[in-house]
Amino acid sequence: MDPTDFVYTVGMTDEEVIDALETHTTGVLSFALDDDAYAIPIGYHYADDSVYFRFGDDDGARKVAAAEHTGDACFVLYEAEDERSWSVILTGPLRRIEDPAALGFDEATVRERFGPLRVFDETPEDITLVLYELDAERIVGRRTMR
């Protein structure tokens, strides 16, 4: 292998991982739905060592079905620019938050923390907002050496 074809990576410190989680707002959330993989780009909110996701449920949203039936989900944040890059991967079960207000997620706070809800072909009036928390049992952060 030509030595110019690769870049060494190292583990990120806990502080670097937390900084990445606190300063970014979107990543990719992956599920297993039956025998099929399913991944979506999604906004998130990180607070108090927890990662929260807001889904729009319109009675049949695939992401909600996937969240309810996935054993462990995988959430990936990353950035790559030229030869500098980093990634954080969190793996663990998703837990639906039955009472978001009890955790401080009233309607105004949800809007503030997650921004506008992106809809595709749904009617906004038919969408119910659902919050999930990722119980990250495994967190791996890697970055290129500087």
Long-range contacts (C-beta under 8 A, 24 or more apart in sequence): 7-83, 7-85, 7-144, 7-145, 8-144, 8-145, 9-85, 9-142, 9-143, 9-144, 9-145, 10-142, 10-143, 10-144, 10-145, 11-140, 11-141, 11-142, 12-86, 12-88, 12-141, 12-142, 12-143, 13-141, 16-86, 16-141, 16-143, 17-88, 17-139, 17-141, 20-77, 20-86, 20-88, 20-141, 21-46, 21-51, 21-77, 21-88, 22-46, 24-77, 24-79, 25-115, 27-75, 27-76, 27-77, 27-78, 28-75, 28-76, 29-53, 29-63, 29-73, 29-74, 29-75, 30-73, 30-74, 30-75, 30-76, 31-63, 31-66, 31-67, 31-69, 31-70, 31-73, 32-66, 32-69, 32-70, 32-71, 33-62, 33-65, 33-66, 33-69, 33-70, 34-69, 38-62, 38-63, 38-66, 43-114, 43-115, 44-75, 44-114, 45-113, 45-114, 50-133, 50-134, 51-75, 51-90, 51-133, 51-134, 51-136, 52-97, 52-105, 52-113, 52-131, 52-132, 52-133, 52-134, 53-94, 53-131, 53-132, 53-133, 53-134, 54-110, 54-114, 54-117, 54-129, 54-130, 54-131, 55-129, 55-130, 55-131, 55-132, 56-117, 56-119, 56-122, 56-127, 56-128, 56-129, 56-130, 57-127, 57-128, 57-129, 57-130, 58-122, 58-123, 58-126, 58-127, 58-128, 59-126, 64-130, 67-94, 67-96, 67-132, 68-96, 70-94, 72-137, 73-134, 75-134, 75-136, 83-144, 84-144, 84-146, 85-143, 85-144, 86-141, 86-142, 86-143, 86-144, 87-141, 87-142, 87-143, 88-139, 88-140, 88-141, 89-138, 89-139, 89-140, 89-141, 90-134, 90-136, 90-138, 90-139, 91-136, 91-137, 91-138, 91-139, 92-134, 92-135, 92-136, 92-137, 92-138, 93-134, 93-135, 93-137, 94-132, 94-133, 94-134, 94-135, 95-132, 95-133, 95-134, 95-135, 96-130, 96-131, 96-132, 97-131, 97-132, 97-133, 100-131, 105-131
